[in-house]
Structure formats: structure tokens, C-alpha cells
Amino acid sequence: MSSPEAEPAAGPAAALPAVAPQLRALRRRASLTLEAAAREAGLSPAHLSRLETGQRQPSLPMLLSLARIYGTTVSELLGETAAVREAVTRAGDMEPTSAGGWTYRQAGSPGRGMQALRVQVPYGAQGDIVRVHPGEEWLYVLKGRLRLRLGDALHRLAPGDSAHFDSLTPHRIAAEDPDGVELLFVHTLLQSPTAALCLGPTQGDLS
């Protein structure tokens, strides 16, 4: 396994904008010394100093770690200005988005530490995709019945049932009934979309 300070010569990290001024300002805002922040992030003080002076570009895992330590978001580390976010999401504003056969509707404000969605899962859609990624997930069955595999355990959920689990546990979600299933779904956003890992179809099924 590579060390925390190992960085690829190219790839996602190479495309990141210069974040040096933000890294230093947010560390100071968190009242952390260079040594303390580096220790929490698993870096050497010299390496963190090079990140703060722009001599090195941080990898995405480094940004995620530093964001948690500084009590902020990766967006703020990148210097992005957060838009004004409404606390209330109206039903009429939940525009549907389809991906992989599932239909998603935003049920919360974008750009926060958690993402809330209303999800429709048709029968037979994505049931063979294993998902593994950092964070936590919570789901609540609104309509239909759900098959949820967490590691080696299979769970069947009916309307009113919910599940809350660590997203690093390999998990698969599928509709139990031909009419599909509708869920409320909340997950933490400790990572950029590039941190999500879908292992794809696996042998066997959810039965």
C-alpha cells in the first residue's frame, strides 16, 4: 500500500486548481499548527508545508482528510464560493434525473455534507452492482419492497422499514417486486464523485 504522501504524476490531482492559499488560511482558522494538522492528516510537516506553498498539489484523498480536520468542505478548500442554499425543498422543485434505470429527485439542498434523495428503483435495475465508498447511508422504504445485501447478509425491507449502514460495507440494492420500490435516501458526502467505487456485476444474485 502506498504511503499517505504518495502522489500520482498525473490524474485527478493534477487537474485540481491551486489550493495553497486556502489550505493555509483554513488551517489557521481551525487554530492548528502545521505540525498538528500534518499529524492528523498522516503527513509530514514538510509535505504539508509544500502543499500550502504550492510546491505540491494535493491528491483528492488528502483534500478529503484536510477538509474533515479543518471542519470544512472540499469545495471551500478549492476556493469555491457556496451559493445561498434554501432550507426548504418544495415538491414541485424536485426535478427527476435518471441514471442506470433509477430515477432520482433532490430532497435537500445541494452542496451540503449530506445528500438527500427520493429514489425510484425499477425491478431488475442495477441489482448486480456492488457499491463500496466512504461515508454512511440511510434509506427508508416508502413504497414496494426492497432487497438490500450488506456484505454477506441479505435483508428484505417493507414500507416503513429503514436501514443505516457504513458505505464501506459492500452493498447492493434491488426492487423485490415487479412494480419497483420507492425510497428516501440520505448519504454523507465525504468525497468527490471520483471516490465512489462500483465493482460492477458479480457472480450470484440477491436471492
Disulfide bonds with the S-S distance in Angstrom:
none
